[in-house]
Amino acid sequence: METSDASSSAASDAASRNALHVQINALKQQRRMRRPSFIKSNQEKGPTSTSLVALLPNERFVWRLKVQTSTQYTKPLLHFLEPVPGTLYLTNFRILFMPKKHSHVLRQKNEYPNFFRVPLPVVFKISSVSNKDDDTKVCLFHLKDYRVLAFVVLRSETLAGRFEVFQLLAGRYAFPTFPTKIAMRRNYIVSPRPYAFFIAAEPDEDRWFYDAVQEYTRLGMVKGGQHEQSWRTSRANINYELCSTYPRILIVPRSQTDQQLTEAAQFRSRQRLPVVCFVHPKTGAPLLRSSQPYVGLRGKRSEADELLMRDSRVGLIIDCRPKKSAMANMAAGKGYENVTQHYPQCQLCFCDIENIHSVRKAHHNLIEMFEDTLSSKDSSGGGGSSGSSGGGGGSSSSENTSWMSSKWFKLLRLCLVSANQIAQKLSESGTANGVLVHCSDGWDRTAQVCSLAEMFIDPYYRTLEGFAVLVEKEWLSFGHQFHRRCGHGGRNHTDDQRSPIFVQWLDCVWQLTHQYPKSFEFNDHFLSIVCDALYSCRFGTFLYDCERQRTQTDVWTQTSSVWDFIVEQGRKVKNPNYERNECCLKPRTRVVNLNVWPYHYRWSQGMKPFESVKDDDKNRVEQIDELSREVTFYRDQVLLLQQQLSAKEQKGVRSVPVVQVQATK
């Protein structure tokens, strides 16, 4: 059955490619496939400069259409009361809409500078509808951030066949073929690759790479560290044979042999055995992560797994799932640990964090809530309000209450509460008991909770470099499925495995930066860059599902890193008020203490566009610099006046004794 399906899909794909070649050749003969006059080739004017459109390195023009914006289908609704004519350009990375009138260009630049400039990997569905009024086609781009870009295609473009070619090309570049090996043919029409592979970073000694051994050395677990006597570096997974979704370098108890690790891995889902990912710098208590055990309805056990837990000094097991979900998995042969009989030294705690489907639905409802609120404002004649870092965009208290009641904030609260519980347990002095965290497979909720707990404890992870190390360690190397959760290159827009898990974690980090504004080296703009890079596929950082796949495709040398791009931003991503805080963070976790991350509503009508938030942050830094210069100036003036005053007082003191002496005489 699978062979026949594969052959039929290959035949249909070959037929579509042949049809695409025929149409392109026909349009070339008719001279309808001309390069726009203002888009210059790389050889003519450099790779990044045009007269109107700034192309990225190795970004090239593919196709164009004469269109006008659709006020009926665009979502969210914009302030354009009438259709805006212009040209829709397709490159090998983005779709770009350029209005025809200069006034419309200026308005788009000022109000929505990036709304109509969309990386193609952000698109999850391309469709078209017929406009019965004037017999035209409407091209719809459904985006992963819940926007819908709609363009009415002129009838002449449809009759000439250019719109059909545009759809085929846009579909191929929006859903590219991800390479599975280092070498791959570069046929841009048959099987275009992700744009990230066209901007491979040049060899640079200063380029930043994540080094697991260096990070574990910093934590004191290897190479003469203070915790070296308890742990060792295992290379049993050096070829990803022990666990295909784990990193090569694993930290395990020194008393455990590689053979014992292999036996323990058989008892865990997908062989994701308990391994150490963090050690408290003061108490020495370890934090471990794994997947759920193969317990089943018969209550199976594994002596190798129990020994590994004892050698790791685990005293608390955190199961991120609701208990009813863990019990339901027992019917599939999995489940949770029997701490009463097999792990007597441990306590078991369920955190009630729901699965990826609940997160996806809650995020969708949150975005819809913004649109419904703003629609009711427009219908009642109320004006739009500006967004603010305080959440709610300056909205009324009733609107803020309705947003807070959404399930999204309840899920944020559960993540923060669970991470806080882990941080407090690891910080207990005198016990040094470890904590094991797992959910089902150990790559979604486990990554969220572990990385948050480490950020609570270690101030290093609140710096720019430490944040990158934390993401590389807990999310990328330990196998969070970025490719599957974000739908990179996937045509199946109904895939229920897609979910904004990493976006939810970034929201939790933003909540921390909002409650501790001086404890983080980075700012809101930094988090927005990371979140944009998650879906854009401009960088290779978030491509693929695990370290093994990135190694096979040599992502680190074949693509650029988002962390190098962030370093180039300099002060734009830094918090000017940053002060290193060595204390363990204890955030307020009640729902009423949480706020709306402005990133969620950056495109909503009536709210402040996200670009202006970036401008505000830039202006705030400039104002701080100006105020600092003024403080220095007035401080110098005060010092000068004090010197003059002291000089006058000294003269007065000299004359006073003379007068007093004469009076006494």
N, C-alpha and C positions, 0 to 999 in steps of 0.2 A: 504494500500500500504506500509506504513512504517513498519507494523508488518511483512508482508511477506518478505520485504527486510532484516529486522533484523534477521528473522529466517533462511533465506538462507545464510547470511553472517556468522551466528553462526555455521551452518552446515558445511560450507566450512572451517571455522577455526578449527572445531573439526576434520575434515578429514585430514587437514594438520598436526595437532598435532599428530594424530595417525600414519601418515606416518613417521613423524619425530622420534617418539618413536621406530617404527619398524626398521628404518635404523640405529639408534644409537645402539639398542640391537644387530643387526646383525654385526655391526662393532666391538662391544665389544667382541663378540664371536670369530671374526677373529683376535682379538688383534691388531686392527689397530687404536684404540683410546688410545694411550699411552701418558702419561704426558711427556713433554720435560725434558731431563735430567738436564738442567740448571735452570729450573723454579721449585723452591722448594715450597712445600705447606706451609701454614701459621704456622702449628704446627712444621714443621721441621726447618725453618730458619727465622721465624718472618714474619710479614705481609707486610713489605715494601722492603725486600732485596732479590736479586737474584744475581747470578754471572754475568749476562749480562744485565738483564732488571730490572729496579727499579719499583716494583709494588706499587701502592698506598694502603692505608689502606682498607682492605676488598675487594681489587681487586683480582680476581681469574682467572686462565686459563680455557678456554672453549674449544678451538679447534685450529688446526694448519694445514697449507698447505705448500707443497713445491712449490715455485713459482719463477718467475724471473720478474724483472721490465720490463715494456713495454715502449720503447722509442717512439712508434707511438701514443699511446693514452694518455699518461700522460700530464697533463696540470697544470701549465705552463711547457714548456720544460726545462729539467735540463741539466747539463753538462755531464751526463753519455752518452757517444757515443755508448755504447753497452749494451745489457741487463745485469742486475746484478742478479745473482742467490742468493737465500736465502730462508728464511722461513717466512711465514705470520702467525702471532699469533692473535688469537681472545680472548679477555678477556670480562668480564661482563661490561667493560667501554670503552675499546679502541681497535683499530687494531694497531699492531706493526709489522713492517718489519725489520728483522735482516739479513743483507747480510751474505753470506757464507764465503767470503774471509775477512781476517783481514784488508787488505788494503782498501777494500770497506767500512768496518765498520768505520775506521778512517776517510775516506773521508766524509762519511755521517755525522759523528759526528762534523766535522769541518765546513762543508759547509751548510748542511741542518739538523741540529740536531733534529728538531721536525717535519720535513716535512712528515715523514712516521710513526709518532706516533699521531694518530688522535682519539679524543673522538668520540664515536659512535653517540651521539646526533648531531654532526656537519654534519653527513651524511644525505642527503635528498633523495638519490636515489641509489639503488644497482642494477646493471644490468650486463649482460654478453654478449659477442659477440664471434662468432666462427672465428678462424684463419684458413683460407682455405689453407694456405701454408703447415702447419704441423699438421692440424686436432687437434688443441688445443683450449682451452677456455681462454678468456681474461675476468677477473673479474674487473669491473669498479665501483669505489666509487665516486659518485658525491657529492661534499661538498658544504656547504652553503657559504663558502668564495670563491667559483668559482674555486676551485681546482678540478682536476680529478686524482685520484690515480688508476693506471692501472697495473695489474699483470697477467702475462701469467701463467696459471696453468698447471703443468706438466700432461702429458697424463695419467700417472699411477694413479694420484690422481682423475682424472675424471672417469676412468674406475672403480675404487674401490668405487665410490659413495661418496667419502669424500668431493668433491667440492659441491655437492648438499646439503649435510648436513651443510657445512660451510655457504652457502647462506641462508639457512633457519634460522640458529642460529644467523647469523649477522643481518638478518632482524628483528628478534624478539628483540634483544638487542638494535638495532639502533632506533626502533620504539616501545618503551615499553608502557605498560599500566599504566597511571598515576592514583594513588589511588584517590578515591573520599571521603573516610572516613579515620579516624585515623587508624583503624585496617584493615589488609588485609592479605590474604594467601600469603605465601612466596613460591610459586611454580616457580622456576627460568625458566623452559622451557615453561610451559603453559602460564604464564602471568608475565614475568620479570618486576620488577619495575625500575624506574630510579636509577642510581648509587648513587645519592645524598641521598637516603633513607637508604643506607647501611653504611653510615659513619656518623651516628647521633652523634651530639656533646655531649660530656659528661657534666653533670651539673657543671657549673662553675660560681661562683659569679662575676668574672671579665669579663664574656662574655658580649659583647655589644649588646644591643637591642634598637630599636628605640622607643622612648616614645613621643607620640604626645603632651601630656599635658606638658611635660617638654620643648618641643620646643616652644609651644605657650606661655609658661611662659617666656621663654627667649625673645620672641618678645614683651612681655609686654601686652598681651591680656587677661590674667587670673591671679588669685592669687595676687592681689595687684599691678599689673603692671600699667605703666603710661597710657595705653589705655584701662584699664579694664572698665571704665565707658561707653564705646561705644559698647563693645562686650561681649558675653557670650559663654560658652561652652554648646552646645546642645547635648543631648543624645537621640534624637528622632530616631537616626539610630543605636542604640546600638545593635539591633538584625538584622540589615541590611534590615529592612522592609520599611524604607523611600526610600532608593536607594540602590540596591543590589551591585552596583559597587563603592560606596563611602565608606570612612572609618567610623568607629564607632563614632569617636569624630569629631564634626563639630563646626566651629566658625561662629556665626551669630550675627546680631545686637541685642542688649539687649532688644530692644522694640518688637522684633518678638517672638511670641509664637510658640510652636511646631505645633499647629493646623494651623497657618498661613503658616508655612514652608511646611506642607503637601499639602495645597492648591496650593502653588507656584510651588511645584515639578510636579504637574500634567500638567503644561504648558511647561515643558522642556523635550526634547528628553531623553528617558530612565530615566526620573525623576531626572536628574542631575541638581539640582537647583543651583542658585548662592550662593556660600559660600566663606568665607574669607580664603585665604591660606598664606597671608603675609601682614605685616604692615611696612611701612617705619619707621625706628627707629628714624628719626629726624622730619619729617613732619607729621607722623601719618596717611598718606594716605594709604588706604587699597587696596590690590590686590585680586580680586575675580576671580573665574573660574566657568564655567558651560558648558552646551551644548546648541544647537540651540533651539529657541522657536518654539512652534506649532502655527505658524501664518497662513500658507496656503494662497491660492489664495483669500480667503474671508477676509483676514486681521483680524484674531481673536486676542483677547486680554485677559489679565488676570489681574484683579485688585490686586490680591495677589502678583503676580510677580512684578507689577509696584510699589507696596508699599515696597516690599523687596529691590528693586533697590534704592528707595528714602531713606529708612532707612540706606542703606549701603553707602550712599553718592557717588554713582557712577556718574562720570562726563564724562567718555569716555568709549565707548564700542569698543573693538578690535575684529573684526571678521577675523580670520586668513585666511579664504578662499578667492579666487577670487570672485568678485561680481557676475559674471555670474553663478558660481557654487551655490552660496547662492540663487540666483533667481531660478535656476533649482530645488532646493529642495522645493520650494514653491509648486510645482506641487504635491509633496508627502505629503503635509500638514504641512511642516516645513518652514524654511526660516530664516529671520533675523528681528530685532526689528524695529518698525516704530517709529523712534525718533522724527519725526515731530509732531505726534499726541499724542502718548502714553507715550513717555519718553522725554519730552521737556527739561529736565535738562541735557540730555546726547548728546554727539556727537558720530557719528558712523564712523569707519575707517576700510576699507578692506585692508588686508596685501598681498593678491595675492599669498599666499603659497599654492602650489599645493598638491594634495592628495597622498595617499600611493602608488598608482600605478606609478605616475611620479617619486617618490623617488626610488622605486625599479628599474625602467628602467634606471634612471640616474646613479645609483650606478653600475649597470651591465655594462653600456657603459663606465664608468670610468675605471673599471678593464680591459675591453677589449682594451681600449686605451693604457694602459700600455703594454699589450702583443703585440699589433700591432707595437708600437714604438720600442720595443726591437727586434721584429722579423725583422723589417726593418734595424736595426743596424747590426744584424747578417748577413743578406743577403748582406749588403754593406761592410762587413768586419770590421765594427766598433766594438770596445771593449765595454764591459759593464762598466757602471759607478757606483760609490758608492752612496748609499743613504745618505741623509743628512736631518737634521731637517728643512732646508730651503725649502724643497719640491722639487719635480722633480728629486730627486736622483742625483743631479749634472749634469742633462741633459742640452742640449743646450737650448737657449732662444726660438727657434722656437718650440721645443717639449713642453716646459713649457707653451707657449702661446696656443698650441692646447689643453693641459689639462685644462687650465684656461677657455677655451671657452666651456667646457662641461657643461651640465645642472646641474650637481652636485654642482658646485660652485655658480651658480646662486641661487640654493635653499638654500645653506648655507648663502649667502648674505641676502636673504629675512628673514631668521630666526634671524640673527643678527640685521638687521635694525628694525624689529618689536620689539625685546626685548629692543633695545636701545630707541625706542620711548616710551615704557612703563616705562622704568627706568627714563627717563627725565620727564615724566608726574608726576610720583610719587614723584620726587625730587623737584617739584616746591614748593617754600615756600609760606605760607600764604593762600593756597587754601584748602589743605587736601582733595581734590577730589579724589575718588577712580577710579580704572580701572577694568572693567570686560572683561575677555578674554574667547573666545569660538571659536570652529570650528564647526564641525558637531556633533559629540558625545562628544567632549571635553576630549579625552584621547590620542590624537596623537600630533597634532600641538599645542594644548593648553598646553600640558605638556612641549614641547620644549621651547616655548616662555616664559612661566611663570618661569621656572627654570633658564633660561638664564638671565632674567631680575633681578631675586633675586640675582644671582651671580654677576651681575654688581654692585648692590647696597650694599649688605652685605658682608664684607670681611670674615665673619665666614664660608660662603659656599665655600670659596677658600681654606679651610684647609682640612685635611684628614677626620676629624670627621664631619665637616660641609658638605662636599661633600656627605658622606654617608647619613646624615640626609636629604639632599636635594633630593637625589634619592628615599629614603624611603618615603618621604612626597609627592612629586609631581608626582612620577612615579608609585611607588608600591601601596601606600595607596589609591591614587585617580584613580586607575584602568586602567593603561595602559596595553593593552593586550599582555603581553610578550609571553605567551603560543601560542597565535594565530599568532602574528607578526613574531615570530622566528620559528614557526612550530615544537615546542617541541613534539616529539613522533608521529608526523603526517606522514602517508604514502602517502598522496596526495601531491606530489611534484609540482603539477600544481595549488595549492591553491593560488588564486589571493589576498588573505588577508595577505599574508606574505610580509613584507617590513622592511628594515633596518632603522626604525625611530629612535631607540635609538642610533644606530651607527652614524647616521647623527648628533644627538645632541652631542655625544662624539667628533665628528669632530669639531663642533662649539667650544666646550670647549678647544680642542687642539689649535684652532686658537687663543683663548684668551691667553693661556699659551705661545704661540709663540710671541704674541705682548706685553705681560706683563710678561716677564720671571722671575721677582722677586716677583710677587704678588700672586703666588700660592704655597702652601706648598708641593704639589705633583708634580711628573714628568711624562715623557712619559711612563715609565714602569708601573706606576700606572694605567694609562688609558688603556694600553694594557691588564693588568690583568682583569680589569672590562669588557672589550670587549670580551675577551676569555671566561670569566665566563658566559657571556650572552648566548652563544650557547652550551657550554660544558655540562651543567646540572650537573656539579660536586658539586655545592652548591645549596642550596634551595632558595637562594635569589631571583632569577628571574624565579622561577617556578610559573605557574598558571597565571590567568588574573586579579585577584583582591584580596583585603584583605579578603573578605568573604571566598573564596576558600582556601586560605592559613590557615585561622582559622579552617575550617572544617577538613583539613588534618593535622593540628598541625605542619606546616612546621618549625616553629621556634625552636621546641624541637626535631623533628624527623630528621632534617638535619643540616648541618653546614652552616655557613654564610661566604660569600666572604669577608666581612669586617673583620672578625676575622683572616682570612688567610692573608689579607693585613697587618694587625697589626703585624703579625709574620714576615713579610718581613723586618721590621725595616727601616734602612737607604736606602735600595734599592729603595723604592718608594718615598723618600723625596727629595725635591729640596734643595740642599745645599746653594743656594743663596736666599732663601725665606726671604722676609721682609714684614711684615704686612702693607697693604696699605688700609687706611680708606677711600680713595676717591672713588667716583663712577667711574667705568670704562667706557670709551668712545672709543670703538675699531674702527679701520678703517674698513669700511664695503664695500669698493669698491672691485670688483672681483680681480683687479690687486694686492690688498693688502693681498689676501688670498694665502695660500700655501698648498701643498699636504701633508697630514698626512702620514708619513712613514708606518703606520700600513696597509694602503691599498695595498702597493706594496711589502710587506715583503716576498712574495714567488716568485716574478717575477724574471726571469732569467736576469743576468747581473746587477742586483741591489743588494745592500748590504742586506743580510738577516737580519730579524728583531732581531734575537738573538744577532748579532754583535752590533746592536744599544744599546741593553741592556748592553753588555760588555763595549761599549764605555762610557756609563753613569757610570758604575761601576768604570772604569779606571779614568774617570774625577773626581769622588769623591775622589779616592785614590790620584790622583795628587794634588787636592786641599789640602788634609790633609798633603801631603809631602811638598807642598809649604808653608803651614801654619807653619809647624815645622821649615822650613828654615827661614821664616820671624822672628819667635821667636828667633832663634839662632843668626841671624845677628843683630837683635834689641838689644839683650843682649851684643853683641860685641861692638856695637856702644855706648851703655850706659857705658860700661867699658872704652872705649877709651875717651869718654867725661869726665869721672871722672878723668882719668889720666891726660888729657889735662888741666882740671880745677885746678888740684893739682899743676902742673908745673907753670901755670899762677899765682897762689897764691904765690908761692915761688918767682917768678919774680917781683910781685907787692911789696913784702916786701923789696926787695933789691933796687928797683928803687927809692923810697923816700929817702933812705939813701944817694944814689948818688946825688940826686937832692939837698938835704940839704947841702951836702958838697960843691957842685958847687956854691950855692948862698952865702955861707959863704966866 
